[in-house]
Amino acid sequence: MANSIESGWIAQAQPYRSFPALTGNVTTDWLIIGGGFTGLSAARELAARCPGERIMLIDAKRIAQGAAARNSGFNVGYDVPDFTRETAAANMAEYLARTRIDIAGATENERLIRDLGISCDYLPTGYFYAVHDPARFAGAAALADVLRDAGAEAQVLEGDAVPARFGTGFYRRALFIGGGGNGSLQPAKFSKGLVDNMPAPVELHEDTPALGLSPASGGGAVVTIPGGQIRAKKVILALNGLLPRFGYKRFRMVPLTLTASLTRPLTAEEDEAIGRPEPWAVLCPIKGGTTARLTQDRRILIRNTAEYRPAGVDAAGVAVRRQTHLLGLRRRFPSMTEADIEFSWAGTMAGSRGYRFIFEQASPDVFLTACCNGNGVARLSMLGRLLVQYATGDQNELLTTTLSLAQPGLLPPDPFLRIGVAARFALDRRKVADEV
Ligand SMILES: Cc1cc2nc3c(=O)[nH]c(=O)nc-3n(C[C@H](O)[C@H](O)[C@H](O)COP(=O)(O)OP(=O)(O)OC[C@H]3O[C@@H](n4cnc5c(N)ncnc54)[C@H](O)[C@@H]3O)c2cc1C
């Protein structure tokens, strides 16, 4: 099979239901713009909190086929701290606060998978941080201590246990992190399951780009769409890295484009040769390193590019980046060739300074959230729910925590941002070259 430039997850989650585009002039109580994890969780929460009110969700393209179906499928409650026990005093409180949100999101995802019966290859078995050069992860044991202090399960793997666990000699030191909902899933099947189980009052519309947003006279907002407009009492913006296109948060977030590849399933003989390891999900503790998975259906996922490209990457660009994926794949599984890669694709996410996220009432009737910093499956699912709680006047402890973390630091304008991010990523990649 030729290499396909589409998300391998989406290809395997087919068929998708389709939803009609919206045209003409309509009015609604609630309008959610963007049908990823943020928008879908906001819609579910609104349906529960506001019975009898009109709730509409529009997406410029297909619902649940943006980053929601293009990510690496890590559902993360316990992220890895970027500090040690020695510096924990200054950092632990914020890490724990953020982790409370992530755990709430990851465990709620688990609950939905279970209660709604979403079949998405979910494995509640934690994930790993792993490296090729053990010297680069000399702090693994200290990190495990910090994680255990925070309530996670954490265990360092060394020596023969590492290749035995992963079925490749590439990794030589690893840290297992479990608990708090940590696990992995097939992201397209999961997000499609959320759509398939969306409570009936939510009206879903695809191929309906919001073109502009302005305050309505007498309250609410008017959103322009092709051939019409939507007048909404309240608007929720769930736009991921495209939020700045609406004029919000241009200097608080960095839209990033990531690319990934997925191989064909290993043959029974290949699986036997690597010792039939249990599925695994691995992140790199060093910035710029590779994300890899051995999935339940015995495919290898490799994600090892990230760059500042607000316009995304086209098919030719994905094909170029596939060579970097191939490099990472062959380092782990040398017998693999480019022909073994079935799918390669690109997706977007948003980063910010200091792992902080965007979460605010931007004007009396417009609410927005964004910036997962790599943990959108759990964090943005929770932030979407919390944003609805905020917009409906709820008050609770997690919301207070969320608001306290909701102001990322300022970033410079382009071209300084573009040059700065490119230089930083290039430096990271040089430092981490043998981990790719
Ligand atoms: C390759 C890759 C790997 C990743 N791996 C992980 C991982 O393993 N774990 C993890 O937690 N996170 C991961 N992430 C991040 C995570 O996928 C994202 O943070 C998350 O999916 C973003 O959710 P969202 O709802 O904000 O955005 P999206 O899912 O992108 O949804 C936003 C939606 O808004 C729509 N939209 C945009 N503009 C308009 C408009 N004008 N009008 C209407 N609709 C519009 C888009 O079409 C899109 O469907 C990864 C991301 C990528 C790209």
The ligand as an SDF file (V2000), in Angstrom:
LIG
                    3D

 53 58  0  0  0  0  0  0  0  0999 V2000
    0.5280   15.0070   16.2150 C   0  0  0  0  0  0  0  0  0  0  0  0
   -0.0420   15.4290   17.5550 C   0  0  0  0  0  0  0  0  0  0  0  0
    0.1870   14.6240   18.6550 C   0  0  0  0  0  0  0  0  0  0  0  0
   -0.3880   14.9650   19.9000 C   0  0  0  0  0  0  0  0  0  0  0  0
   -0.3050   14.0710   20.9210 N   0  0  0  0  0  0  0  0  0  0  0  0
   -1.0190   14.2890   22.0500 C   0  0  0  0  0  0  0  0  0  0  0  0
   -1.1440   13.2630   23.0270 C   0  0  0  0  0  0  0  0  0  0  0  0
   -0.6380   12.1470   22.8760 O   0  0  0  0  0  0  0  0  0  0  0  0
   -1.8580   13.5450   24.1470 N   0  0  0  0  0  0  0  0  0  0  0  0
   -2.4600   14.7510   24.3400 C   0  0  0  0  0  0  0  0  0  0  0  0
   -3.0750   14.9420   25.3850 O   0  0  0  0  0  0  0  0  0  0  0  0
   -2.3980   15.7320   23.4030 N   0  0  0  0  0  0  0  0  0  0  0  0
   -1.7170   15.5110   22.2600 C   0  0  0  0  0  0  0  0  0  0  0  0
   -1.7070   16.4580   21.2730 N   0  0  0  0  0  0  0  0  0  0  0  0
   -2.4380   17.7200   21.4960 C   0  0  0  0  0  0  0  0  0  0  0  0
   -3.9380   17.5210   21.3610 C   0  0  0  0  0  0  0  0  0  0  0  0
   -4.2660   16.7120   20.2730 O   0  0  0  0  0  0  0  0  0  0  0  0
   -4.6160   18.8730   21.1850 C   0  0  0  0  0  0  0  0  0  0  0  0
   -4.2090   19.7240   22.1950 O   0  0  0  0  0  0  0  0  0  0  0  0
   -6.1040   18.7790   21.2800 C   0  0  0  0  0  0  0  0  0  0  0  0
   -6.6170   17.7850   20.4440 O   0  0  0  0  0  0  0  0  0  0  0  0
   -6.7030   20.1250   20.9190 C   0  0  0  0  0  0  0  0  0  0  0  0
   -8.0920   20.0570   21.1330 O   0  0  0  0  0  0  0  0  0  0  0  0
   -8.9750   21.2220   20.6550 P   0  0  0  0  0  0  0  0  0  0  0  0
  -10.3870   20.8740   20.9360 O   0  0  0  0  0  0  0  0  0  0  0  0
   -8.4770   22.4920   21.2420 O   0  0  0  0  0  0  0  0  0  0  0  0
   -8.6600   21.3580   19.1200 O   0  0  0  0  0  0  0  0  0  0  0  0
   -9.0710   20.5620   17.8140 P   0  0  0  0  0  0  0  0  0  0  0  0
   -9.2790   19.1370   18.0250 O   0  0  0  0  0  0  0  0  0  0  0  0
   -8.0600   20.9560   16.7770 O   0  0  0  0  0  0  0  0  0  0  0  0
  -10.4670   21.2200   17.4570 O   0  0  0  0  0  0  0  0  0  0  0  0
  -10.5900   22.5450   17.0200 C   0  0  0  0  0  0  0  0  0  0  0  0
  -11.6220   22.5500   15.9210 C   0  0  0  0  0  0  0  0  0  0  0  0
  -11.9120   23.8930   15.5740 O   0  0  0  0  0  0  0  0  0  0  0  0
  -12.2450   23.9170   14.2140 C   0  0  0  0  0  0  0  0  0  0  0  0
  -12.1170   25.2970   13.7270 N   0  0  0  0  0  0  0  0  0  0  0  0
  -10.9900   26.0140   13.5660 C   0  0  0  0  0  0  0  0  0  0  0  0
  -11.2960   27.2450   13.0750 N   0  0  0  0  0  0  0  0  0  0  0  0
  -12.6430   27.2870   12.9640 C   0  0  0  0  0  0  0  0  0  0  0  0
  -13.5560   28.2760   12.5280 C   0  0  0  0  0  0  0  0  0  0  0  0
  -13.1470   29.4750   12.1040 N   0  0  0  0  0  0  0  0  0  0  0  0
  -14.8660   27.9750   12.5390 N   0  0  0  0  0  0  0  0  0  0  0  0
  -15.3110   26.7680   12.9660 C   0  0  0  0  0  0  0  0  0  0  0  0
  -14.4740   25.7980   13.3860 N   0  0  0  0  0  0  0  0  0  0  0  0
  -13.1630   26.0510   13.3870 C   0  0  0  0  0  0  0  0  0  0  0  0
  -11.2570   22.9610   13.5860 C   0  0  0  0  0  0  0  0  0  0  0  0
  -11.7180   22.4860   12.3230 O   0  0  0  0  0  0  0  0  0  0  0  0
  -11.1660   21.8680   14.6330 C   0  0  0  0  0  0  0  0  0  0  0  0
  -12.0180   20.7560   14.3600 O   0  0  0  0  0  0  0  0  0  0  0  0
   -1.1260   16.1740   20.0340 C   0  0  0  0  0  0  0  0  0  0  0  0
   -1.3180   17.0020   18.9350 C   0  0  0  0  0  0  0  0  0  0  0  0
   -0.8080   16.6400   17.7040 C   0  0  0  0  0  0  0  0  0  0  0  0
   -1.0450   17.5260   16.5310 C   0  0  0  0  0  0  0  0  0  0  0  0
  1  2  1  0
  2  3  1  0
  2 52  2  0
  3  4  2  0
  4  5  1  0
  4 50  1  0
  5  6  2  0
  6  7  1  0
  6 13  1  0
  7  8  2  0
  7  9  1  0
  9 10  1  0
 10 11  2  0
 10 12  1  0
 12 13  2  0
 13 14  1  0
 14 15  1  0
 14 50  1  0
 15 16  1  0
 16 17  1  0
 16 18  1  0
 18 19  1  0
 18 20  1  0
 20 21  1  0
 20 22  1  0
 22 23  1  0
 23 24  1  0
 24 25  2  0
 24 26  1  0
 24 27  1  0
 27 28  1  0
 28 29  2  0
 28 30  1  0
 28 31  1  0
 31 32  1  0
 32 33  1  0
 33 34  1  0
 33 48  1  0
 34 35  1  0
 35 36  1  0
 35 46  1  0
 36 37  1  0
 36 45  1  0
 37 38  2  0
 38 39  1  0
 39 40  1  0
 39 45  2  0
 40 41  1  0
 40 42  2  0
 42 43  1  0
 43 44  2  0
 44 45  1  0
 46 47  1  0
 46 48  1  0
 48 49  1  0
 50 51  2  0
 51 52  1  0
 52 53  1  0
M  END
$$$$
